[in-house]
Amino acid sequence: MPDSIHALEAQRDDILRQMTRLGDMRKGSITEAFRCCGKPSCACVAPDHPGHGPYYAFTTKVAGKTKTVQLRAGSRLNKFQREVDAYKRFRALSEELIEVNQALCDARPEPDAASQRSALKKNLAALVQEEIRQEVEGLLTRLLQGASGAVDLEATEMAIRSSMHHMGGVLLERVLAEDLGYRGPSVNCGQGHQAGFVDYRSKRLVNVLSDVQLRRAYYHCAACARGVIPGTPNWTSSRPRSPRGCGA
């Protein structure tokens, strides 16, 4: 299975590379025609005569209307032909790309719960580490700027404590942001009715670390005339503020 996935990914990459090399393209078609001039004395009236020409025309659709450009043999016709050919090749490659992507979707296994948790931890760790790095750099800059004289122990302690609280708040906010509480277009309100999804709403939560922003999906039950917010944690150690627009 992994070999098949790698082969399909390589095929997809090759198709995308071909697309980038197509250059200018023009949607439409070029037709070639021979015509009789209608003069009785002209040779074109003979049954075996193909007619005058060839004459070329480029035809395309613009805003639902047919647009035609008359062309003559030469550099302009050659340019139009290259662009039309590039578009046809683009369409063919697009179909190939869709087929390969569908095959990839079928071949790629669904991630198990352990893999999802592992990926979540890695992403979260990377985000938090960057936040911590910036906070520590800022803290050191502030502390070292005032280190020329006597160290104010209380001020230094307070600055460090404030930074640690801020980093803890960042971690908490990132963890909470992993589940926005969306459970589909409707959820059970808890009283046997269906509450419909309205939008996402936010609130500031004051906790022992720092203020954090909580964003959750908001559902409303018309039968109960109350709101439902799935995935809301049990705030046993926090004092939530309930601003307008976020609550039952």
N, C-alpha and C positions, 0 to 999 in steps of 0.2 A: 504493500500500500504506500509506504513512504516514497519508494522509487517511482511509482505512478504519479504521485503528487508532484515530485520534483520534475518529472518529465513534462507534466502539464504546465507547471509554472514556467519552465524554460520555453515551452511553446508559446505561452502567453507573452513572455518578454520579447520573443522574436517577432510576434505579430505587432506589438507596440512599437518596436524599433522600425519595422517596415512602414508603419503609419507615419512616423516622424520624418521619413525620407520621401514622402510622396510629393511634397511641394504644393504649388498652387493647384486648386481643383475647382471645377465649375460643374454645377448640376444642370443636366440637360442632355440633348442628343443632337447629332449632326446628320443631316440627310443629304443624299446626292440625287439629283434629278436631271433628266433630259427633257427638253420641251420643243414642240413644233412652233414655228413663228407664225404660221397661218397664211403665209403668202402662197398663192397657187403655183407660182413659178419656182418656188424654192424646192431643193432636193429633199427637204425634210418631210414633204408630203408623201413620199414613197412609202409603201407599207413596210419595207425592210429597213428603212432609215431610223436610227435610234433617236434622232432629234438633236437640237443644238445643246451644247453643254460640255462637260457637266456643270450644273449650278449647285451651290452648297448653301444650306441654311441651318443655323443653330436655333433650336427651339427649347424653351424652358417655361416653367410656371412661376409667376411672380404675383403674390397676393391673390391666387386663384385665377389669374388671367394668363393666357398664353402670350409669351413674348418671343418674337422671331427676329433674328439678326441675319441678314443676307451676307454671304461670304464669297470671296473669289479665291481661286487657287493661289497660294503664296504663303508668306510668313505669318499673316494674321490667321489664316485657316489652320496652319500647322500649330500655332499657339493655342487656338481653341481646341484642337484635337487632343493635344497633350493634356490640357486641363480637364477635358471630359473623360479621357482615359484614366487620369489620376482619380477622379471622383468614382468611376466604376470600380477601380481597384480598392478604393477606400470602403465602398459598400461591401465588396467581397471580403475584405479583411475584417470589417465589423461583424459580419455573420460568423466568421471563423472565431473571432474573439468571444462572441456570445456563447458559441458552442463549447469552447475551451473552458470558459468560466463556469458554465453549467456543469461540465464534467468535474471541475475542481470542487464545486459545491457538493456534488454527490460523493466524491472520493474522500474529502476531508472529514475526518471523524469529529463527532461532537466532543467538546472538552468536558471532562468529568469535573465533579465538584472540587476535587483536590487541585486539579490544574487551574481552575478558575480562581481558587483562593490563592494559589501560589502566584499567579499573574497579578492579581489584585495587590498582594503584599509587595511585590517588586515595584509596581507602578507607584504605589503609595509611598514606599520607602524612598524612591528617587525624588518624588515631589517634596517630601518632608525634609530630606537631607539638604536639598537646595535652599529651602526656607531657613533651615538651621544655619547653613553656611553664611547666608546673608545676614542673619540676625547676629551671629557671633562676630562677624567682621565689623558690623556696625557698633556692637558693644565694645570691642577692643579699641576701635577708633576713638570712641567717647572716653574710655578709661585712660588711654595713653595720652590723650590731649591734655588731661589734667594731672599727669604724673610728674610734672616738673618740680612741684613743691611737696608739701606733706600730703599724704594720702588721707582723704576723708573716708574713714572706714564705713560709717553709716551710709553715706551716699553711694559708695561703691557696692555695698551689700544690697541696697535697694535697687540699684541699676541691674545687678546680676539677677536678683529675684524677679524683677519686672520682665527681663528678657526670657527667663525660664518659663514664667507664666505665659508669655506671649507664644513661645514655641509649643508649649503644651496646648494652648488654644488652637494653634494652627493644625496640630496633629488631630485634635478632636474634630475640628471643622472638616478636615479632609475625610476622616472616617465617616462622619455623618453624611457627607456628600455622595458617598458610594451608593446609597439607596435613596432615591428621591420619592419613593412611595407610590410610584405609578403602578397600578394593578389592572390596567386595561380601561375600556370606556366606562365600565361601571363596576361597583363593588357592593357587597352586602353591607347594609348600614348597621347591622346588629339587631335590628328589630323585624327582620324578615322582608325588608324592602330593598330595592336597588337604588343606590346613590350614583348619579351620573358625574363623570369627570368635568370639572369647570376650568381649572387652570392650575398653574404652580404659584404658591404663595410663600412669602418669606417672613421670618421673625428673628429678632435678636434675642439670644439667650445669655443671661448673666450667670456664670458658674464660678467655681473656685479658682479657675485658671484665668480666663478672660472672656470678654464678650465674643460669642461666635454667631455666625449667620447660619440659620437652619432654613432650608428650602424644601418644601414638600408638595406633593400632588394634593389638590383639594377637590373633594367630591361633595355633592349636595344631594340630600334626600328630600324630594318634594313632599313625600307623605309625612315624614317626621318634621319637616321644616328645620333641619339641622345639618351641619357640616360634618364630614368624615375625613380624617387625615390618616391614611394607612402608613405604617412604618414609623410612627412617632415613638421615640424611646421613652422609657419611664424615667422622668427626671426627679430622682430621689434626692440628688445633691445639688440641684440647680434651681434657680429662681427665674422662671421664664417671664418675660414681658410679653404681653399680648397686644401688639399694635393693631391698628385698624386693618381689616381685610384678611387676617389670618386667625382663624378660630372657628368654633362652631356657631 
